Amino acid sequence: MRYRACTSADIEFLHSHVISLNPELPKLSRDGLKNVSIITPLNIEKDRINERGCKHFAEDTKQELTHFYSVDSGPAGVNLPVGLQKEIWSLPPSDTDHVPGKLSLCIGMPVLIRYNYCTELCVTRGQEACMVDWKESTGPFGQRILDVLFVQLCNAPRIVKIGNLPDNIVPIVKHANKLTLKLLRLDKAISILRQQVHVLPNFAMTDYSSQGKNRDTNVVETASEGVLWQPSESIALQAPTRRRKKEKCKTNKDRVTEIPTLHYIISVRPVGPRWDHKDWNCAYDSFIAIVYNTWLEN
């Protein structure tokens, strides 16, 4: 849906799909929306939503979260000092090239595969799935580590059958990655070798990751540029959006970032100019909208 082509009825329809405390408007707690991955512009926001989503999912399904840790080693293959290792485990995935130091999982939880394990079997980066089972062992610090994670592929392009496993159930194993990390208390970056299963909880994804997905429902952070194009990729016209309620969060790099909470209010934004040319592209539309809104508010 291009904004320049929207009528007043279209704008009213979009406003009716904003997540709100108003009982007449959509809620994320309703069926079909509760565990839909929220599209958000920043990775640090995605990490925080995923963290909260894991806790809420475990509570809703009356399960306990199981915490699995990565196996990290220094350049010479030796274990890291205990204090340094715990500090590195605490980093959000966005600070470790999206290879998590700590995975909190339970059965049925939605996850996102982050590595191209096997293209022929649809086990590719960006594929959505649900947690089914796992095989674990003990790491060098006595921590629980994943050896194999079994997931069920969601909306796979075809049915996948591996041995005696049920349809679309696939195993995912650990993969080793070299990471370069920057910690506040150290003057220089450090390099480690991390072994971890490449998945993340899927309660949020960035607008970049969401491109090319045919989704029945989109929940979009309206502060994201993704709101310009995401509803057009919905299979059906059910694309609720939400506006963030702000709080402050310090990350590893000592930056202060506004992050979404799970409380929602109606997002009312200026309608902006109505485009009268059919060939404007999104970048041009966005620039004009920024100029218009700046002029309108000042």
CORMO-V697105 format. One line per field, one symbol per residue. phi: phi as a letter, one per 20 degrees, with the letter a starting at -180 (. if undefined). psi: psi as a letter, one per 40 degrees, with the letter a starting at -180 (. if undefined). A space follows every 50 residues. Layout:
phi = ???
psi = ???
//
This chain:
phi = .effefefffffffffdefbfffedfcfefgncgdffeecfdfffgffff ffffffffffelcdfddddfddbfgeneffggffffffffffgfeclmdf fcddcbfnffccfdbefbffdmecfnfebcfdabccbdefdnefceecde cdfdlffbfdccleffgmececdfcececddddfedfcfddcdddafecc gdebbffffefneedfcdddfffeffffcfgfeffcfccfcbdfdebdbe dgemedcfcfdedccfedcgfnfefdcedfefffgfffffffffffed
psi = hhddehiddddddddefhhieheeiiieeiheddfhhhhididddddddd ddddddddddefihhhhhiihiiadeeiiiiddddddddeiideefffhi dhhhiihehhihheigdhddeegihehiiihdiihiahadeeihihdhhh ihhhfieihhhhbeiihehiihiihhihihihideieiiihihhhihgii ifeiiidddehehhhdhhhhheeiedededdeeidigggiiiiihiiihh adefihhhiiifhiihhhiidaihheheeiiddddddddddddddde.
//
